[in-house]
């Protein structure tokens, strides 16, 4: 599902205009992004939790030249942990 398809579905389910649904989806995504940038977490009971995780520096392999080793720097990355309701809904389908 693309973002535009998602916005259309939100508009249909909430009986909002596509423009208002688009603004709501953008605000939702911006809020999650800004919270994660500050090191916070966003949790929706039953659905899941958005957090950040520190990934350590490590050695990797250059895919163009498998014999060459490259250093991958440490980074803070986003992480999503699915909640119990989401897991059971996906499992049942």
SEBAKE-63850 format. One line per field, with one value per residue (C-alpha): residue number from 0; residue in three letters; z, y, x. Coordinates in nm, 3 decimals, padded with zeros to 5 digits. Layout:
resi <- c(NUM,...)
resn <- c(ALA,...)
zz <- c(Z,...)
yy <- c(Y,...)
xx <- c(X,...)
//
This chain:
resi <- c(0,1,2,3,4,5,6,7,8,9,10,11,12,13,14,15,16,17,18,19,20,21,22,23,24,25,26,27,28,29,30,31,32,33,34,35,36,37,38,39,40,41,42,43,44,45,46,47,48,49,50,51,52,53,54,55,56,57,58,59,60,61,62,63,64,65,66,67,68,69,70,71,72,73,74,75,76,77,78,79,80,81,82,83,84,85,86,87,88,89,90,91,92)
resn <- c(UNK,UNK,UNK,UNK,UNK,UNK,UNK,UNK,UNK,UNK,UNK,UNK,UNK,UNK,UNK,UNK,UNK,UNK,UNK,UNK,UNK,UNK,UNK,UNK,UNK,UNK,UNK,UNK,UNK,UNK,UNK,UNK,UNK,UNK,UNK,UNK,UNK,UNK,UNK,UNK,UNK,UNK,UNK,UNK,UNK,UNK,UNK,UNK,UNK,UNK,UNK,UNK,UNK,UNK,UNK,UNK,UNK,UNK,UNK,UNK,UNK,UNK,UNK,UNK,UNK,UNK,UNK,UNK,UNK,UNK,UNK,UNK,UNK,UNK,UNK,UNK,UNK,UNK,UNK,UNK,UNK,UNK,UNK,UNK,UNK,UNK,UNK,UNK,UNK,UNK,UNK,UNK,UNK)
zz <- c(00.000,-00.098,00.107,-00.131,-00.104,00.273,00.274,00.056,00.294,00.597,00.421,00.339,00.690,00.875,00.631,00.591,00.267,00.102,00.175,00.548,00.567,00.396,00.650,00.935,00.799,00.746,01.100,01.238,01.056,01.142,01.510,01.520,01.331,01.558,01.872,01.753,01.655,02.016,02.141,02.265,02.192,02.063,02.198,02.090,02.330,02.142,01.812,01.882,01.982,01.777,01.937,01.841,01.892,01.891,01.637,01.708,01.453,01.265,00.974,00.656,00.306,-00.006,-00.227,-00.545,-00.431,-00.179,-00.094,00.035,00.397,00.489,00.825,00.893,01.150,01.460,01.408,01.582,01.387,01.417,01.542,01.552,01.789,01.706,01.988,02.084,01.910,01.582,01.600,01.661,01.388,01.131,01.248,01.206,00.848)
yy <- c(00.000,00.339,00.655,00.786,00.462,00.483,00.844,00.742,00.458,00.687,00.938,00.669,00.519,00.850,01.031,01.310,01.475,01.341,01.671,01.656,01.288,01.370,01.643,01.404,01.131,01.382,01.518,01.162,01.072,01.403,01.360,01.010,01.127,01.428,01.218,00.958,01.232,01.354,00.999,00.940,00.657,00.637,00.357,00.247,-00.013,-00.336,-00.200,-00.150,00.076,00.298,00.344,00.407,00.166,00.222,00.003,-00.060,-00.004,-00.320,-00.459,-00.541,-00.665,-00.448,-00.606,-00.496,-00.651,-00.933,-00.960,-00.602,-00.530,-00.196,-00.029,00.052,00.332,00.321,00.467,00.530,00.355,00.344,00.026,-00.095,-00.365,-00.506,-00.529,-00.835,-00.726,-00.658,-00.987,-01.190,-01.006,-01.080,-01.438,-01.506,-01.381)
xx <- c(00.000,00.140,00.103,-00.165,-00.363,-00.330,-00.457,-00.752,-00.840,-00.815,-01.041,-01.295,-01.301,-01.308,-01.537,-01.281,-01.187,-00.875,-00.701,-00.785,-00.688,-00.358,-00.289,-00.374,-00.145,00.138,00.093,00.095,00.417,00.585,00.500,00.649,00.959,01.015,00.969,01.220,01.469,01.460,01.525,01.170,00.932,00.576,00.358,00.011,-00.128,-00.198,-00.062,00.306,00.590,00.822,01.165,01.525,01.811,02.185,02.361,02.731,03.006,03.092,03.286,03.097,03.166,03.159,02.886,03.067,03.392,03.324,03.695,03.702,03.609,03.450,03.387,03.022,02.995,02.775,02.428,02.099,01.822,01.441,01.277,00.915,00.796,00.452,00.199,-00.003,-00.327,-00.146,00.043,-00.272,-00.466,-00.193,-00.159,-00.534,-00.551)
//
